[in-house]
Amino acid sequence: MQIGNLFAGADAPAEGERFEALLTHKNLVVERIVSSARIQPTAYVQPQDEWVALLRGEAELDVAGETVILRAGDHLFLPAGTPHTVRKVADGSVWLAVHLH
């Protein structure tokens, strides 16, 4: 058994986002994302469902043309094929993303 901590080593990168797989099992991938305030908005349209929770920080997303504001503790389900872009994010924001393939 290996114990981890979602906030250990969660310093913000100098720019962009850092994606780290925490668990990969069958059709499930759990990853931690640590964001810098200096991001280049990137549009995603993924073939898998994704559930994402913002554990620390704040973020503004565009989800299928709608502005969504997330604060620490908020979570969101993104069905496969849903276009989404992180527009703004607080430095050091920590996310937990669960991908269902």
C-alpha positions as a Markdown table, in Angstrom:
| # | Residue | x | y | z |
|---|---|---|---|---|
| 1 | Met | 0.0 | 0.0 | 0.0 |
| 2 | Gln | 1.3 | 3.4 | -0.9 |
| 3 | Ile | 0.0 | 6.6 | 0.7 |
| 4 | Gly | 0.2 | 9.9 | -1.2 |
| 5 | Asn | -0.8 | 13.5 | -0.5 |
| 6 | Leu | -2.5 | 15.6 | -3.1 |
| 7 | Phe | -0.8 | 18.8 | -1.9 |
| 8 | Ala | 2.7 | 17.4 | -1.5 |
| 9 | Gly | 5.0 | 18.8 | -4.3 |
| 10 | Ala | 2.1 | 20.9 | -5.5 |
| 11 | Asp | 4.1 | 24.1 | -6.2 |
| 12 | Ala | 2.9 | 25.9 | -9.3 |
| 13 | Pro | 5.0 | 25.5 | -12.4 |
| 14 | Ala | 6.6 | 28.6 | -13.8 |
| 15 | Glu | 4.0 | 28.6 | -16.5 |
| 16 | Gly | 1.4 | 26.3 | -17.9 |
| 17 | Glu | 0.0 | 23.3 | -16.1 |
| 18 | Arg | 1.6 | 20.1 | -14.8 |
| 19 | Phe | -0.4 | 16.8 | -15.3 |
| 20 | Glu | 0.5 | 13.8 | -13.1 |
| 21 | Ala | -1.3 | 10.5 | -13.3 |
| 22 | Leu | -1.9 | 9.3 | -9.7 |
| 23 | Leu | -3.8 | 6.1 | -10.6 |
| 24 | Thr | -4.4 | 4.2 | -13.8 |
| 25 | His | -6.6 | 1.1 | -13.5 |
| 26 | Lys | -8.7 | -0.6 | -16.2 |
| 27 | Asn | -10.8 | 2.2 | -17.8 |
| 28 | Leu | -10.0 | 4.8 | -15.1 |
| 29 | Val | -7.3 | 7.5 | -14.9 |
| 30 | Val | -7.0 | 9.8 | -11.9 |
| 31 | Glu | -4.7 | 12.7 | -12.3 |
| 32 | Arg | -3.6 | 15.8 | -10.4 |
| 33 | Ile | -3.2 | 19.0 | -12.3 |
| 34 | Val | -1.3 | 21.9 | -10.8 |
| 35 | Ser | -1.8 | 25.3 | -12.6 |
| 36 | Ser | 0.3 | 28.4 | -13.0 |
| 37 | Ala | -1.5 | 31.7 | -13.4 |
| 38 | Arg | 0.5 | 32.0 | -16.6 |
| 39 | Ile | -1.3 | 29.6 | -18.9 |
| 40 | Gln | -2.0 | 29.5 | -22.6 |
| 41 | Pro | -5.7 | 28.7 | -23.0 |
| 42 | Thr | -6.0 | 25.4 | -24.8 |
| 43 | Ala | -9.2 | 24.0 | -26.1 |
| 44 | Tyr | -9.9 | 20.3 | -25.2 |
| 45 | Val | -12.4 | 17.9 | -26.8 |
| 46 | Gln | -11.7 | 14.6 | -25.2 |
| 47 | Pro | -13.0 | 11.1 | -26.3 |
| 48 | Gln | -13.6 | 10.1 | -22.6 |
| 49 | Asp | -15.8 | 11.4 | -19.9 |
| 50 | Glu | -14.1 | 13.6 | -17.3 |
| 51 | Trp | -15.0 | 14.6 | -13.7 |
| 52 | Val | -12.9 | 17.4 | -12.4 |
| 53 | Ala | -12.7 | 19.0 | -8.9 |
| 54 | Leu | -10.9 | 22.1 | -8.0 |
| 55 | Leu | -9.2 | 21.4 | -4.7 |
| 56 | Arg | -7.4 | 24.7 | -4.3 |
| 57 | Gly | -7.6 | 28.1 | -6.1 |
| 58 | Glu | -10.1 | 29.6 | -8.6 |
| 59 | Ala | -10.6 | 29.1 | -12.3 |
| 60 | Glu | -12.6 | 30.4 | -15.2 |
| 61 | Leu | -13.5 | 28.0 | -17.9 |
| 62 | Asp | -15.4 | 28.1 | -21.2 |
| 63 | Val | -17.5 | 24.9 | -21.4 |
| 64 | Ala | -19.3 | 24.4 | -24.7 |
| 65 | Gly | -19.5 | 28.2 | -25.1 |
| 66 | Glu | -20.7 | 29.0 | -21.5 |
| 67 | Thr | -18.5 | 30.7 | -18.9 |
| 68 | Val | -18.1 | 28.6 | -15.8 |
| 69 | Ile | -16.4 | 29.9 | -12.6 |
| 70 | Leu | -15.0 | 27.3 | -10.2 |
| 71 | Arg | -13.8 | 27.9 | -6.7 |
| 72 | Ala | -12.1 | 25.5 | -4.3 |
| 73 | Gly | -14.4 | 22.6 | -3.6 |
| 74 | Asp | -16.4 | 22.9 | -6.8 |
| 75 | His | -16.6 | 20.0 | -9.2 |
| 76 | Leu | -17.9 | 19.5 | -12.7 |
| 77 | Phe | -18.7 | 16.6 | -15.0 |
| 78 | Leu | -17.6 | 16.9 | -18.7 |
| 79 | Pro | -19.2 | 14.3 | -20.9 |
| 80 | Ala | -17.0 | 12.9 | -23.7 |
| 81 | Gly | -16.9 | 15.3 | -26.7 |
| 82 | Thr | -17.6 | 18.5 | -24.6 |
| 83 | Pro | -15.4 | 21.3 | -25.7 |
| 84 | His | -13.7 | 23.1 | -22.7 |
| 85 | Thr | -10.9 | 25.6 | -22.2 |
| 86 | Val | -9.4 | 26.9 | -19.0 |
| 87 | Arg | -9.3 | 30.7 | -19.6 |
| 88 | Lys | -7.9 | 32.0 | -16.3 |
| 89 | Val | -6.6 | 30.3 | -13.2 |
| 90 | Ala | -5.2 | 31.3 | -9.8 |
| 91 | Asp | -1.5 | 30.5 | -9.4 |
| 92 | Gly | -1.0 | 27.2 | -7.6 |
| 93 | Ser | -4.5 | 25.9 | -8.3 |
| 94 | Val | -4.8 | 22.2 | -7.7 |
| 95 | Trp | -7.2 | 20.0 | -9.6 |
| 96 | Leu | -8.2 | 16.4 | -9.3 |
| 97 | Ala | -9.4 | 14.9 | -12.7 |
| 98 | Val | -11.0 | 11.5 | -13.1 |
| 99 | His | -11.1 | 10.2 | -16.7 |
| 100 | Leu | -13.5 | 7.4 | -17.6 |
| 101 | His | -12.4 | 5.6 | -20.8 |
